[in-house]
Amino acid sequence: MEETDRLALVDLLDRLLAGGVVLTGDLVLSVAEVDLVHISLRALITSVREDRPAPW
């Protein structure tokens, strides 16, 4: 991996975290085609900055 590739990846990650990223997913556990457990997952990933107030 070249140095320019690393810088591009770091820049992309910085831009994503500055705006925030939402990850969602569903997990279903079943036996014999009978759903036993259904879990919905949602996560907000963002950077913390001192110049912005906390959302909570």
N, C-alpha and C positions, 0 to 999 in steps of 0.2 A: 504494500500500500504506500503510495507516494504521500509526501507531506501536503500537497495541495488537496488531495482527497480527504485527508483528516480535517483540514481547515473547513472544507465545504460541509462536512458532516457536523462539525461543531457549530457552524453558523446556522445550519438547518435546525439543530436541536435548540439553540438559543432562541430562534424566531418562534418555534413551536411553544416553548415554555413561556415566552413573553406574552403570548396571546392566550395560552391555555389549551389543553388537550383533554377531551372527554373520551374515556374508554368504556365501552359497554360490552356485555356478554351475557349469555344465558347458559345455564347448566341444568340438564335434566337427567336424573338417575331413574332408570326403569328396569323392571324385571318382567320378562315374558310379555313385553309390549304394554305393561301397565306402569304409568308414570307414578313414582313414589315421592320424589323430591324435585321441586322446581326452584332454582335459585337465579335471581336476576342480579347481575353485578354492574355497578356504575361507579366510575372513579373520575375525579377531576384532578388533573395534574397541571400545576402552574408554578411559576417562580414566585418567590417572596421578595418584595421590594419595599424599602423603608419609605419611599415617597408616596406610596399608595396605602390607603387605610385597609385594614383587614375586613374581609366580607362578613365576619361574624360578630 
